[in-house]
Amino acid sequence: MILTSSPAVLLSTITLFAQFALGLPTTSEPGHHESARAIGKLSHSDELHGAGVVWDKVVRGHPADPPFTIPEENLRAAVYLPPGFNASTNRQVVLFVPGTGSYGHEAFASNLLKVITNAGAADAVWVNVPDAMLANVQTNAEYIAYAISYVKALIGEDRDLNVIGWSQGNLATQWVFTYWPSTATKVRQLISVSPDFHGTVLPQSLCGGNIGKVPKAGAPCAPSVLQQEYSSNLITTLRAAGGGDAYVPTTSFWSSITDEVVQPQAGMTASARIGDARNKGVTNVEVQTACPLSPGGGQYGHATLMTHPLVAAMTLDALKNGGPASLGRIRSQMFRICQNVVASGLQLTDRAATEALLGTAGARMAAFPTKMLREPAVKNYAS
């Protein structure tokens, strides 16, 4: 289930519910995320919008891609750049894609965003999908498809664009690669943490009325939660179309039986395991197997996996060398890496803040106003 007995999670949940009840501002509004600015709020005379050139590159000339159904202004406003982001440097860029019930900056600020920033490994941008990824996965995917194409057009062909996703952020990105094929040509690699490429058998635990209780089938759910059920139409459609295999070099990390949200997550049946039928290069990493009999092989949940020392080390390896990440390249450092509980440069307070994401996500799921009993229909372009 999404809620645990962790004080950090419980405090986050209680606080957010109180804010909802009192009508106070919450961090569920992307504008409240510090160190971020929306592209859509910049002047159109800004260098990022010179003569509409970037928009033309995003929308036109890709006949294989379905048209966007969301207004361009809304798509663009979901892409966030930190202050000082420079579209003209030679540094590679990471686009962070959040999971269900979260926004870009908050999902990664206490974990991989901090790791990458501290290492100077890449410039970071992120996408804040409206409704915190709780709406239709296919709608979420449009924001991600646009963000990939927009950022790549912005930085140019000489700079690499990498995508790092958490949870549903990976499933939605894989949907993008499957049905917006032009996007895969723009991405150097995908780094996935706690993905549910096969869905999860625990969706009812995340539904309204079930959070924190023994789950009952048939409870109303946010649309994206229903779509992430193991046998959902969306998952079945994606896998039938080849979405169970990588379209770009892909590194996938998961925690086995201690993932509270996605199951199964063990061995060959792990939902996070991705295939490589296209020979793009894939590395699948179950952290308990990679770090046996060590602190790094202990209990890591759906969110706290983003603070794992091996996840951080292999992410930096992939960014440095090109994906997928390689255990072989860091073999000599494995003993030292696995002796740590959190990644180098992170503190236990960062792990607690990351774990608290689940409480925040759970409160947003419970408060989501347009729950459904059945998942949304698959779009015509995918049927």
Backbone hydrogen bonds, N-H to C=O, Kabsch-Sander energy under -0.5 kcal/mol:
donor,donor_aa,acceptor,acceptor_aa,energy
10,L,6,S,-2.5
11,L,7,P,-2.8
12,S,8,A,-2.0
13,T,9,V,-2.4
14,I,10,L,-2.6
15,T,11,L,-2.5
16,L,12,S,-2.3
17,F,13,T,-2.5
18,A,14,I,-2.1
19,Q,15,T,-2.0
20,F,16,L,-2.5
21,A,17,F,-2.6
22,L,18,A,-2.1
23,G,19,Q,-0.9
23,G,20,F,-0.7
24,L,19,Q,-2.2
29,E,26,T,-1.6
32,H,29,E,-2.4
33,H,30,P,-2.1
34,E,32,H,-0.5
36,A,33,H,-0.5
37,R,81,L,-1.1
39,I,79,V,-2.4
40,G,76,R,-0.6
41,K,38,A,-1.4
42,L,39,I,-2.0
46,D,43,S,-1.9
49,H,46,D,-2.1
50,G,47,E,-1.1
52,G,49,H,-2.0
53,V,50,G,-2.4
56,D,52,G,-2.1
57,K,53,V,-1.9
58,V,54,V,-1.7
59,V,55,W,-2.4
60,R,56,D,-2.0
65,D,62,H,-1.8
74,N,71,P,-0.7
75,L,71,P,-2.1
76,R,72,E,-2.9
77,A,73,E,-1.7
78,A,74,N,-0.8
78,A,75,L,-0.8
79,V,76,R,-1.4
80,Y,78,A,-0.5
80,Y,126,W,-3.2
81,L,37,R,-2.2
85,F,82,P,-1.9
87,A,85,F,-0.5
89,T,86,N,-0.9
93,V,160,D,-2.8
94,V,123,D,-3.0
95,L,162,N,-3.1
96,F,94,V,-0.6
96,F,125,V,-2.4
97,V,164,I,-2.7
101,G,132,A,-2.6
102,S,99,G,-1.6
102,S,132,A,-0.7
104,G,127,V,-0.5
107,A,103,Y,-2.0
108,F,104,G,-1.2
109,A,105,H,-1.9
111,N,108,F,-1.7
113,L,108,F,-1.7
114,K,108,F,-0.8
115,V,111,N,-2.3
116,I,112,L,-2.6
117,T,113,L,-2.2
118,N,114,K,-2.8
119,A,115,V,-1.8
120,G,116,I,-0.8
120,G,117,T,-0.8
121,A,116,I,-1.9
122,A,116,I,-0.5
123,D,92,Q,-2.9
125,V,94,V,-2.6
126,W,80,Y,-1.9
127,V,96,F,-1.8
128,N,78,A,-2.8
129,V,127,V,-0.8
132,A,129,V,-1.2
133,M,130,P,-0.7
134,L,131,D,-2.1
139,T,136,N,-0.7
140,N,136,N,-2.4
141,A,137,V,-2.4
142,E,138,Q,-1.0
142,E,139,T,-0.6
143,Y,139,T,-1.2
144,I,140,N,-1.6
145,A,141,A,-3.2
146,Y,142,E,-2.5
147,A,143,Y,-2.3
148,I,144,I,-2.6
149,S,145,A,-2.1
150,Y,146,Y,-3.3
151,V,147,A,-2.7
152,K,148,I,-2.2
153,A,149,S,-2.2
154,L,150,Y,-2.2
155,I,151,V,-2.5
156,G,152,K,-2.1
159,R,156,G,-1.1
162,N,93,V,-3.0
162,N,160,D,-0.5
163,V,189,Q,-2.4
164,I,95,L,-2.3
165,G,191,I,-2.4
166,W,97,V,-1.8
167,S,193,V,-2.4
169,G,166,W,-2.3
170,N,167,S,-2.2
171,L,167,S,-0.9
172,A,168,Q,-3.1
173,T,169,G,-1.2
174,Q,170,N,-2.6
175,W,171,L,-2.0
176,V,172,A,-2.0
177,F,173,T,-2.5
178,T,174,Q,-1.8
179,Y,175,W,-2.3
180,W,176,V,-3.1
183,T,180,W,-2.4
184,A,180,W,-0.5
184,A,181,P,-0.6
185,T,181,P,-0.7
185,T,182,S,-0.5
186,K,183,T,-1.5
187,V,184,A,-0.8
188,R,161,L,-3.4
189,Q,161,L,-0.5
190,L,249,P,-2.5
191,I,163,V,-2.7
192,S,190,L,-0.5
192,S,251,T,-3.4
193,V,165,G,-2.2
194,S,253,F,-2.1
197,F,271,S,-0.7
198,H,271,S,-0.7
199,G,196,D,-1.5
200,T,228,Q,-2.5
201,V,263,Q,-2.6
205,S,202,L,-1.4
206,L,203,P,-2.1
207,C,204,Q,-1.1
208,G,220,P,-1.4
210,N,207,C,-2.5
211,I,207,C,-1.0
213,K,210,N,-2.9
219,A,216,K,-1.0
221,C,372,M,-3.0
224,S,134,L,-2.0
225,V,222,A,-0.9
226,L,222,A,-1.6
227,Q,223,P,-2.0
228,Q,224,S,-0.7
228,Q,225,V,-0.9
229,E,226,L,-1.4
230,Y,200,T,-2.0
232,S,229,E,-2.1
236,T,232,S,-2.6
237,T,233,N,-2.7
238,L,234,L,-2.5
239,R,235,I,-2.5
240,A,236,T,-2.0
241,A,237,T,-1.4
242,G,239,R,-1.3
243,G,238,L,-2.9
245,D,242,G,-1.5
246,A,275,G,-2.4
250,T,281,G,-2.3
251,T,190,L,-2.3
252,S,283,T,-2.8
253,F,192,S,-2.7
254,W,285,V,-2.2
259,D,256,S,-1.3
260,E,258,T,-0.7
263,Q,261,V,-0.5
269,T,266,A,-1.2
270,A,267,G,-1.3
271,S,264,P,-2.9
273,R,270,A,-1.2
275,G,244,G,-2.6
279,N,276,D,-1.8
283,T,250,T,-2.2
285,V,252,S,-3.0
287,V,254,W,-2.1
287,V,285,V,-0.7
289,T,286,E,-1.0
290,A,286,E,-2.2
291,C,287,V,-2.2
294,S,291,C,-0.7
296,G,338,C,-2.8
297,G,294,S,-1.9
298,G,295,P,-1.7
300,Y,298,G,-0.7
305,L,301,G,-1.4
306,M,303,A,-2.4
307,T,304,T,-2.0
308,H,305,L,-1.5
312,A,308,H,-2.2
313,A,309,P,-2.3
314,M,310,L,-2.8
315,T,311,V,-2.0
316,L,312,A,-2.3
317,D,313,A,-1.9
318,A,314,M,-2.5
319,L,315,T,-2.3
320,K,316,L,-2.1
321,N,317,D,-2.6
322,G,318,A,-2.2
330,I,326,S,-0.7
330,I,327,L,-0.6
331,R,328,G,-1.0
333,Q,330,I,-1.8
334,M,330,I,-0.6
334,M,331,R,-1.3
337,I,333,Q,-2.7
338,C,334,M,-2.8
339,Q,335,F,-0.8
339,Q,336,R,-0.7
340,N,337,I,-1.5
343,A,307,T,-2.1
346,L,343,A,-2.3
350,D,347,Q,-0.8
351,R,347,Q,-1.6
352,A,348,L,-2.3
353,A,349,T,-2.3
354,T,350,D,-2.3
355,E,351,R,-2.6
356,A,352,A,-1.9
357,L,354,T,-1.4
358,L,355,E,-1.7
359,G,355,E,-0.5
360,T,356,A,-1.9
361,A,357,L,-2.8
362,G,358,L,-2.5
363,A,359,G,-2.2
364,R,360,T,-2.1
365,M,361,A,-2.4
366,A,362,G,-2.3
367,A,363,A,-1.9
368,F,364,R,-1.0
368,F,365,M,-0.6
372,M,221,C,-3.5
382,A,379,K,-1.5
383,S,379,K,-0.8
383,S,380,N,-0.8
